[in-house]
Amino acid sequence: MSRQLSFELPVRTARRREDFFVSSANQRAVALIDTWRDWPSGKIVLAGPPGSGKTHLSHIWADMAEGRIVAATDLSSADISTLAATPVAVEDCTSIAGDADAERALFHLHNLTLAEGNPILFTARTAPTHWSLVLPDLASRMQATTTVMLEPPDDALLTAVLAKLFDDRQITPAPAVLSYLVRRIERSFDAARAAVEKLDRASLEQSRAITRPMAAEVLDN
């Protein structure tokens, strides 16, 4: 079969509350987001592997709290006073370990935001004890922050994640495809994302609908 030119449609990532599927793997995190006004000391860390829903939850929270979202890697050039004037979510805090300027900026943002009476949400791949921060004062404050882990997905959550990833690409596969993928792929969000990307590309290149036989063929290859 000759290969076809592929024209990829833009991926529309859905981050509304109604697009977030709650299961036993993330229900504690969702509960903390819903009760954000009652956070201990006005702050929490949301931790979990890539694709586990941290960014989605931080957007849900920012909408509820009327706050801002900033990448930790952008803090060294950010206006900390402006950020601290509203609730703020800082994403991917693990990425700045060892970056002295970014760590100092996060330290000042942490202190000033709480001093202004605003809550602050941190996201990371791991709990703060594993961030390898070099600024002692920042490390101690982060390790004292309530941390909630997003657990590996169960069958229900993995099915929902796959369905959402396909929907972001404007694809609606048959239920048999989803149930096959849940049994076939590694139980992780990265594996789900990789499988959807691979199937989408193969579908475009071969001008074929995504079916269970096609999914088996593509994944086996």
LINGI-V164288 format. One record per pair of residues at least 24 apart in sequence whose ideal C-beta (glycine too) atoms are under 6 Angstrom apart, sorted by the first residue. I is the first residue (numbers start at 1). J is the second residue. D is the distance in whole Angstrom. If there is no record, write none. Layout:
I,J,D / I,J,D
//
This chain:
3,205,5 / 4,205,6 / 4,207,5 / 6,204,4 / 6,205,5 / 9,170,6 / 11,168,5 / 11,169,6 / 12,168,6 / 13,168,5 / 15,56,5 / 15,59,4 / 17,60,5 / 20,56,6 / 21,160,3 / 23,154,6 / 23,156,5 / 23,157,4 / 24,154,6 / 25,151,4 / 25,153,5 / 25,154,5 / 25,157,5 / 26,53,6 / 26,150,5 / 28,148,6 / 29,148,5 / 29,150,6 / 32,148,5 / 33,57,5 / 33,61,5 / 36,65,6 / 36,119,6 / 39,119,6 / 40,146,5 / 42,114,5 / 42,119,5 / 43,120,5 / 43,145,5 / 44,146,5 / 45,122,5 / 45,128,6 / 45,145,5 / 45,147,4 / 46,123,5 / 46,148,6 / 47,124,5 / 47,126,6 / 47,127,5 / 47,147,6 / 47,149,5 / 48,150,3 / 49,189,6 / 50,190,6 / 51,189,3 / 51,190,6 / 51,193,5 / 52,150,4 / 52,189,5 / 53,150,6 / 54,123,4 / 58,89,4 / 58,121,6 / 58,123,6 / 61,121,6 / 62,89,6 / 72,96,5 / 75,102,5 / 75,105,4 / 75,106,6 / 76,101,4 / 76,102,5 / 76,105,5 / 80,108,5 / 80,109,5 / 83,109,6 / 84,109,6 / 84,112,4 / 84,113,4 / 84,116,5 / 87,118,5 / 87,119,5 / 88,113,6 / 88,120,5 / 89,121,4 / 90,122,5 / 91,123,5 / 93,122,5 / 93,124,4 / 94,124,5 / 94,125,5 / 94,131,5 / 97,131,5 / 97,132,4 / 97,133,6 / 98,134,6 / 103,133,6 / 103,135,4 / 103,138,5 / 107,135,6 / 107,138,4 / 110,141,6 / 152,187,6 / 155,182,6 / 158,182,5 / 161,192,5 / 162,192,5 / 165,196,4 / 166,196,6 / 169,200,5 / 173,210,5 / 176,212,5 / 177,210,6 / 177,212,5 / 177,215,5 / 180,212,5 / 180,215,6
//
